[in-house]
Amino acid sequence: MLPQLARLREAALDFIFPPYCVGCGREGAFICPACRQSLPRIMPPVCPRCGRPQPSGVICPDCVRWQSAVDGIRSPFRFEGVMREAIHKLKYQNLRSMAAPLAGMLQEYLSANPLDFDILVPVPLHRKRLRERGYNQSRLLAQELGKLINIPVRDDVLVRRKHTPPQARTATIEERTHNIADAFACRDNRLGKSHVLLLDDVATSGTTLDACAAVLKANGAAAVWGLAMAREI
């Protein structure tokens, strides 16, 4: 669809079905200015590897013991409050239009906190979960972010070949690592020596992003950073 037609279609839909704030219910935007101002942000200093708040700004004790493949993980927000509600609406309630405003927040975050990448890769869903949900929320975020920052999105390289329980249902990082082991694969090494930004909606322990990074690097990627909309702290 041409950009002009797409904008007209969106304007018509907003007129017929105006968006309401997921935080306070106010009409006009999915996250109104007041609720956006109160979003639970992750502020520096953070651990340079996992991106969790770390008063000293050096590698945290957990990451000292973690032999990670991912170069680092960053998230603008904590997974709580209005941000949790927004992601749940996108992920479980088919509110796909939420991807655009969330991607706008990611653009703002990257403008203030630049990362070195030349390609966007969304964390894939297993085909069973994709059939159940009908879409991959991380792919929607990547597509919207790619438009805003003019970076190509490659969603045809990384695949999830193993259906696993959600990481949030596992209690420890060891369980999460075991849960995700051998879950991902690359179709080929078409990424070459790209610098990849892996995109996901929520990071818990970081093991999913790390498993993806290991596969991408094994197939030629020169560097892999992880970016999640929010993370559990």
C-alpha positions as CSV (number, residue, x, y, z in Angstrom):
1,M,0.0,0.0,0.0
2,L,1.3,3.5,-0.9
3,P,2.3,5.6,2.1
4,Q,-0.4,8.2,1.4
5,L,-3.1,5.6,1.2
6,A,-1.9,3.9,4.3
7,R,-2.0,7.2,6.2
8,L,-5.6,7.9,5.0
9,R,-6.6,4.4,6.0
10,E,-5.2,4.8,9.5
11,A,-6.9,8.2,9.8
12,A,-10.2,6.7,8.8
13,L,-9.8,3.8,11.3
14,D,-8.9,6.2,14.1
15,F,-12.0,8.3,13.3
16,I,-14.3,5.2,13.4
17,F,-12.4,3.4,16.2
18,P,-10.5,6.0,18.2
19,P,-7.6,4.6,20.3
20,Y,-7.9,4.6,24.1
21,C,-5.0,4.8,26.5
22,V,-4.3,1.3,28.0
23,G,-3.3,3.0,31.2
24,C,-6.1,5.4,32.1
25,G,-8.7,4.9,29.3
26,R,-8.4,8.4,27.9
27,E,-9.3,8.7,24.2
28,G,-6.7,9.8,21.7
29,A,-3.7,7.5,22.0
30,F,-2.9,4.0,23.1
31,I,-0.5,5.5,25.7
32,C,-1.6,9.1,26.6
33,P,1.0,11.8,27.3
34,A,0.4,11.6,31.1
35,C,0.8,7.8,31.3
36,R,3.8,7.9,28.9
37,Q,5.5,10.3,31.3
38,S,5.0,7.9,34.1
39,L,6.3,4.8,32.3
40,P,8.8,2.8,34.4
41,R,12.1,3.6,32.7
42,I,15.4,1.8,33.2
43,M,17.9,4.6,34.0
44,P,21.7,4.5,33.9
45,P,24.0,3.3,35.2
46,V,23.3,-0.2,34.0
47,C,25.3,-3.4,33.7
48,P,27.1,-3.1,30.3
49,R,26.2,-6.7,29.4
50,C,22.7,-7.5,30.6
51,G,21.4,-3.9,30.9
52,R,19.9,-4.2,34.3
53,P,20.3,-1.3,36.7
54,Q,23.8,-1.5,38.3
55,P,24.9,1.3,40.7
56,S,28.6,1.0,39.8
57,G,28.0,0.8,36.0
58,V,30.3,-2.2,35.8
59,I,29.5,-5.8,34.9
60,C,27.1,-7.2,37.5
61,P,27.9,-10.4,39.5
62,D,25.4,-12.5,37.5
63,C,27.1,-11.5,34.2
64,V,30.6,-12.2,35.6
65,R,29.5,-15.9,35.7
66,W,27.5,-15.8,32.4
67,Q,29.5,-16.7,29.3
68,S,27.2,-14.9,26.9
69,A,27.2,-14.8,23.1
70,V,25.2,-11.6,22.9
71,D,27.3,-8.4,23.0
72,G,24.9,-6.7,25.3
73,I,21.2,-6.4,26.1
74,R,19.3,-3.1,26.4
75,S,15.7,-2.2,27.4
76,P,14.1,1.2,27.8
77,F,11.5,0.1,30.3
78,R,10.8,-2.2,33.2
79,F,8.1,-4.8,32.5
80,E,5.5,-3.4,34.9
81,G,2.6,-1.0,35.1
82,V,1.3,0.6,31.9
83,M,4.2,-0.9,29.9
84,R,3.2,-4.4,30.9
85,E,-0.4,-3.6,29.9
86,A,0.7,-2.2,26.6
87,I,2.8,-5.3,25.7
88,H,0.0,-7.7,26.9
89,K,-2.4,-5.9,24.6
90,L,0.0,-6.2,21.7
91,K,1.0,-9.8,22.4
92,Y,-2.2,-11.5,23.6
93,Q,-5.2,-9.3,22.7
94,N,-4.5,-8.8,19.0
95,L,-3.9,-5.0,19.3
96,R,-1.4,-5.0,16.5
97,S,-1.7,-1.2,16.2
98,M,0.2,-0.9,19.5
99,A,3.4,-1.9,17.7
100,A,3.7,1.6,16.0
101,P,3.8,3.7,19.2
102,L,6.0,1.2,21.0
103,A,8.4,1.3,18.1
104,G,8.4,5.1,18.3
105,M,9.6,4.8,21.9
106,L,12.4,2.4,20.8
107,Q,13.5,4.9,18.2
108,E,13.7,7.6,20.8
109,Y,15.7,5.2,23.1
110,L,18.2,4.4,20.3
111,S,18.6,8.1,19.4
112,A,19.7,8.7,23.0
113,N,21.5,5.4,23.5
114,P,23.1,4.5,20.1
115,L,24.0,0.9,19.3
116,D,26.2,-0.3,16.4
117,F,24.0,-2.3,14.0
118,D,23.1,-2.4,10.3
119,I,20.2,-5.0,10.3
120,L,17.2,-5.8,12.5
121,V,16.3,-9.4,13.3
122,P,13.1,-10.2,15.3
123,V,13.2,-13.1,17.7
124,P,11.0,-15.7,15.9
125,L,8.1,-17.7,17.2
126,H,7.7,-21.4,16.7
127,R,5.2,-22.2,13.9
128,K,2.8,-23.7,16.5
129,R,2.6,-20.5,18.5
130,L,2.5,-18.4,15.3
131,R,-0.6,-20.4,14.2
132,E,-2.2,-19.9,17.6
133,R,-1.5,-16.1,17.8
134,G,-1.7,-15.3,14.1
135,Y,1.4,-13.0,14.2
136,N,4.8,-12.4,15.8
137,Q,4.7,-9.3,18.0
138,S,8.5,-9.0,17.8
139,R,8.3,-9.0,14.0
140,L,5.7,-6.2,14.2
141,L,7.9,-4.1,16.4
142,A,10.9,-4.7,14.1
143,Q,9.0,-3.7,11.0
144,E,7.7,-0.5,12.6
145,L,11.2,0.3,14.0
146,G,12.8,-0.4,10.6
147,K,10.6,2.1,8.9
148,L,11.4,4.8,11.5
149,I,15.2,4.3,11.4
150,N,15.6,3.2,7.8
151,I,17.3,-0.1,8.7
152,P,16.4,-3.4,6.9
153,V,14.5,-6.1,8.7
154,R,15.5,-9.7,8.1
155,D,12.8,-12.0,9.4
156,D,13.7,-14.9,7.1
157,V,17.0,-15.9,8.6
158,L,16.4,-17.0,12.2
159,V,13.9,-19.8,12.9
160,R,12.6,-21.3,16.0
161,R,12.7,-25.1,15.5
162,K,11.8,-26.2,19.0
163,H,8.5,-25.4,20.8
164,T,9.2,-24.6,24.4
165,P,7.2,-23.3,27.4
166,P,7.3,-19.5,27.9
167,Q,10.5,-18.4,29.7
168,A,8.4,-16.6,32.3
169,R,7.2,-20.0,33.5
170,T,10.7,-21.2,34.4
171,A,12.1,-20.3,37.8
172,T,15.9,-20.1,37.4
173,I,18.4,-19.0,34.8
174,E,19.6,-22.6,34.6
175,E,16.0,-23.8,33.8
176,R,15.6,-21.1,31.2
177,T,18.9,-22.0,29.6
178,H,17.9,-25.6,29.4
179,N,14.5,-24.7,28.2
180,I,15.8,-22.7,25.3
181,A,18.8,-25.0,24.4
182,D,18.9,-25.8,20.6
183,A,15.6,-24.0,20.1
184,F,16.9,-21.7,17.3
185,A,18.6,-22.2,13.9
186,C,19.7,-20.1,10.9
187,R,18.5,-21.0,7.5
188,D,21.9,-20.1,6.1
189,N,24.8,-17.6,6.5
190,R,23.2,-14.9,4.3
191,L,23.8,-12.3,7.1
192,G,27.5,-12.3,6.3
193,K,29.5,-10.1,8.7
194,S,26.4,-8.0,9.6
195,H,26.1,-6.2,12.9
196,V,22.7,-7.4,14.1
197,L,20.1,-5.9,16.5
198,L,17.9,-8.7,17.8
199,L,14.5,-7.4,18.8
200,D,12.1,-8.9,21.3
201,D,9.1,-7.6,23.3
202,V,10.2,-8.7,26.8
203,A,13.5,-9.9,28.3
204,T,13.5,-12.0,31.4
205,S,16.9,-13.5,32.1
206,G,18.3,-12.7,28.6
207,T,18.7,-16.4,27.7
208,T,16.4,-16.3,24.7
209,L,18.4,-13.3,23.2
210,D,21.6,-15.0,24.0
211,A,20.6,-18.3,22.4
212,C,19.6,-16.4,19.2
213,A,22.9,-14.4,19.3
214,A,24.9,-17.6,19.5
215,V,23.3,-19.1,16.4
216,L,23.6,-15.8,14.5
217,K,27.3,-15.6,15.3
218,A,27.9,-19.2,14.4
219,N,26.5,-18.4,11.0
220,G,28.7,-15.3,10.3
221,A,27.2,-12.3,12.2
222,A,30.1,-10.1,13.4
223,A,28.2,-8.6,16.4
224,V,24.8,-9.1,18.0
225,W,23.1,-6.7,20.4
226,G,19.7,-7.5,22.0
227,L,17.0,-4.9,22.4
228,A,13.8,-5.6,24.3
229,M,10.9,-3.2,24.8
230,A,10.9,-4.0,28.5
231,R,12.6,-6.4,30.9
232,E,11.9,-8.0,34.2
233,I,14.1,-6.7,36.9
